[in-house]
Amino acid sequence: MATTTSGPIAPGTGDAVDPSRLDIATAERSLLARLASELGPEVVRTGALTRATYRRDASFLNAEPLGVALPRTRDELATVLRACRDTGVPFTPRAAGTGLAGGATPTGVGGRRPLVISVARMDRLIELDVENRRAWVEPGLVNARFGRAIAPHGLRFAPDPASQIAATLGGNVATNAGGIHVLTYGVMSQHVLAVELMDADGVVHLLDGRLGELDGIDVRALSVGGEGTLGIVVGALLRLLPAPPAFGTLLAGFPTLEDAAAAVGALVTGDRLPDAIELMDATAISLVEGYAQAGYPPDASAVLLVEFEGTPAGVAAGVEDAVAACMAHHAIEVTRAEDAERRARVWKGRKAIAGAIAQRMPDFFLQDVVVPRSRLGEMLTRTVEISRRERLEILNVVHAGDGNLHPFVLFDRREEGVLDRVMNAGRDLIASALELGGTITGEHGVGVEKRDFVGLVFDEATLDVQWRVRRAMEPSGLANPDKVLPTTVGCGEARLVPEGAWV
Ligand SMILES: Cc1cc2nc3c(=O)[nH]c(=O)nc-3n(C[C@H](O)[C@H](O)[C@H](O)COP(=O)(O)OP(=O)(O)OC[C@H]3O[C@@H](n4cnc5c(N)ncnc54)[C@H](O)[C@@H]3O)c2cc1C
């Protein structure tokens, strides 16, 4: 297995002092003193409560930040970044903190605690261009709020992560987020026309792809999915679509997981590809029903949520085909969400799963792996085996159309020794996905949690290219320095909880 020798980048040089010569304590003191004097406590906070609040994202990894900067404008952000540069203190970009891979967890490197820089207050819709169907947004604008703002103009933004009521568009750009409708619309990268990226010197670079075909290297594409390692996204130009005139949504219950997985195969190879196919297993169904009363069939071992969009006639034909495909694979019940209220309820169930889990267990570890669609049934069977072997309840929520599984491993961290079993389950899920020809992340990104597994996916040469691109785009080495790319790790050393992070 490949081992790369590329390493993190040395802290960059700033103005007067060479920051790499400062010891950590001096650098931290100097940074905080400068930020206090230039921006004050309204923007930079270091209290124990704030530091505790920003210890983690929605993953189970946490670490202590040096402090938290909450700039409201580009000027304030640039001031923060230059102070980091001049003192050599690393920074962790952050938005809503719904990331599930520890990307916004302030782990730091070499004992250097990072400053968390949250862009959540930079949240304006800057310009809506209805005629050309595009919009400039600030990074902190919440995905669902943006959707509500453009809806009256007959427009929609296709990427719809299940976290969209909280996740920001900047976070979506940074993680190249997917969502329920990626099956036909693709991930974030397909919907970002231009990115404004601020570097560690506080300079904004317009990475422009708005005219479609580019004459040079598409650096816009490189910046989507950078997970905060390439600079801070301060603006994005997003592609909008006309809102579809009609929807057709089905809820199908199956007697077994295997039947549901087989029905997915039939749906994706049929004449009319649905726009969304989601699968949930029996545990997920029962938890969601107790929490969101979405109307899922309580006796089913699995449900599929299938949706078509488009003209009324096209949607009706798709729905007929899908009903037939589900019945041919032993569906015990197929219902249609006939109106907007029922459709919203069906999807609310799917999007409420993380909240619903709290009824059963205080903690969960959410894995994100992908397998070829044709291996979905096998992966689900392996998940059941892992669950039995580790004596842990694992429930399955799957973006089934594109083979992206989200097994939730439920646990109570107060139970002696349970964390080791959770880690074993997490690693075995990754190993199974790789054995079945899949990969380690579908949409949640690499962050710090999957970083050491990246060496299992790419060979040394490919990793080296990625390091070189990163160095070229972010030469200071201060932006999320320990995230995404492994340093010297081979396959035997892969860990879900890297040094500097705690569960
Ligand atoms: C219940 C639940 C459901 C989810 N469902 C989905 C789903 O369906 N599809 C999906 O793709 N994801 C999903 N996620 C994961 C998460 O919501 C996405 O990764 C989302 O894009 C993160 O956005 P955020 O604003 O919370 O970013 P954060 O969590 O704050 O940050 C995520 C990463 O992006 C970086 N970052 C954030 N903002 C910037 C910026 N302006 N510039 C540079 N870097 C930045 C951070 O450093 C970090 O590495 C889900 C999460 C939860 C909790």
PDBQT file of the ligand as one rigid body, heavy atoms in Angstrom, charges set to zero:
ROOT
HETATM    1  C1  LIG A 601     -27.927  15.491  10.166  1.00  0.00    +0.000 C 
HETATM    2  C2  LIG A 601     -26.889  15.725   9.113  1.00  0.00    +0.000 A 
HETATM    3  C3  LIG A 601     -27.176  15.410   7.797  1.00  0.00    +0.000 A 
HETATM    4  C4  LIG A 601     -26.222  15.634   6.796  1.00  0.00    +0.000 A 
HETATM    5  N1  LIG A 601     -26.540  15.352   5.500  1.00  0.00    +0.000 NA
HETATM    6  C5  LIG A 601     -25.658  15.604   4.521  1.00  0.00    +0.000 A 
HETATM    7  C6  LIG A 601     -25.985  15.337   3.157  1.00  0.00    +0.000 A 
HETATM    8  O1  LIG A 601     -27.083  14.875   2.821  1.00  0.00    +0.000 OA
HETATM    9  N2  LIG A 601     -25.047  15.611   2.217  1.00  0.00    +0.000 N 
HETATM   10  C7  LIG A 601     -23.828  16.136   2.552  1.00  0.00    +0.000 A 
HETATM   11  O2  LIG A 601     -23.006  16.369   1.667  1.00  0.00    +0.000 OA
HETATM   12  N3  LIG A 601     -23.496  16.400   3.837  1.00  0.00    +0.000 NA
HETATM   13  C8  LIG A 601     -24.377  16.151   4.816  1.00  0.00    +0.000 A 
HETATM   14  N4  LIG A 601     -24.041  16.427   6.123  1.00  0.00    +0.000 N 
HETATM   15  C9  LIG A 601     -22.696  16.948   6.437  1.00  0.00    +0.000 C 
HETATM   16  C10 LIG A 601     -22.592  18.498   6.468  1.00  0.00    +0.000 C 
HETATM   17  O3  LIG A 601     -23.847  19.078   6.700  1.00  0.00    +0.000 OA
HETATM   18  C11 LIG A 601     -21.991  19.028   5.159  1.00  0.00    +0.000 C 
HETATM   19  O4  LIG A 601     -20.650  18.599   5.073  1.00  0.00    +0.000 OA
HETATM   20  C12 LIG A 601     -22.033  20.560   5.039  1.00  0.00    +0.000 C 
HETATM   21  O5  LIG A 601     -21.633  20.911   3.732  1.00  0.00    +0.000 OA
HETATM   22  C13 LIG A 601     -21.172  21.284   6.058  1.00  0.00    +0.000 C 
HETATM   23  O6  LIG A 601     -21.541  22.650   6.078  1.00  0.00    +0.000 OA
HETATM   24  P1  LIG A 601     -21.253  23.576   7.369  1.00  0.00    +0.000 P 
HETATM   25  O7  LIG A 601     -21.708  24.933   7.040  1.00  0.00    +0.000 OA
HETATM   26  O8  LIG A 601     -21.852  22.971   8.576  1.00  0.00    +0.000 OA
HETATM   27  O9  LIG A 601     -19.662  23.480   7.426  1.00  0.00    +0.000 OA
HETATM   28  P2  LIG A 601     -18.679  23.148   8.674  1.00  0.00    +0.000 P 
HETATM   29  O10 LIG A 601     -19.062  21.874   9.309  1.00  0.00    +0.000 OA
HETATM   30  O11 LIG A 601     -18.591  24.338   9.552  1.00  0.00    +0.000 OA
HETATM   31  O12 LIG A 601     -17.316  22.965   7.894  1.00  0.00    +0.000 OA
HETATM   32  C14 LIG A 601     -17.142  21.855   7.046  1.00  0.00    +0.000 C 
HETATM   33  C15 LIG A 601     -15.743  21.912   6.406  1.00  0.00    +0.000 C 
HETATM   34  O13 LIG A 601     -15.676  23.011   5.517  1.00  0.00    +0.000 OA
HETATM   35  C16 LIG A 601     -14.702  23.952   5.928  1.00  0.00    +0.000 C 
HETATM   36  N5  LIG A 601     -15.312  25.263   5.738  1.00  0.00    +0.000 N 
HETATM   37  C17 LIG A 601     -16.494  25.710   6.198  1.00  0.00    +0.000 A 
HETATM   38  N6  LIG A 601     -16.744  26.929   5.722  1.00  0.00    +0.000 NA
HETATM   39  C18 LIG A 601     -15.699  27.264   4.942  1.00  0.00    +0.000 A 
HETATM   40  C19 LIG A 601     -15.376  28.402   4.159  1.00  0.00    +0.000 A 
HETATM   41  N7  LIG A 601     -16.188  29.465   4.067  1.00  0.00    +0.000 N 
HETATM   42  N8  LIG A 601     -14.202  28.403   3.481  1.00  0.00    +0.000 NA
HETATM   43  C20 LIG A 601     -13.370  27.347   3.523  1.00  0.00    +0.000 A 
HETATM   44  N9  LIG A 601     -13.627  26.247   4.249  1.00  0.00    +0.000 NA
HETATM   45  C21 LIG A 601     -14.785  26.213   4.942  1.00  0.00    +0.000 A 
HETATM   46  C22 LIG A 601     -14.363  23.611   7.369  1.00  0.00    +0.000 C 
HETATM   47  O14 LIG A 601     -13.014  23.908   7.682  1.00  0.00    +0.000 OA
HETATM   48  C23 LIG A 601     -14.603  22.109   7.381  1.00  0.00    +0.000 C 
HETATM   49  O15 LIG A 601     -13.466  21.449   6.889  1.00  0.00    +0.000 OA
HETATM   50  C24 LIG A 601     -24.964  16.186   7.133  1.00  0.00    +0.000 A 
HETATM   51  C25 LIG A 601     -24.699  16.531   8.465  1.00  0.00    +0.000 A 
HETATM   52  C26 LIG A 601     -25.636  16.300   9.451  1.00  0.00    +0.000 A 
HETATM   53  C27 LIG A 601     -25.316  16.676  10.859  1.00  0.00    +0.000 C 
ENDROOT
TORSDOF 0
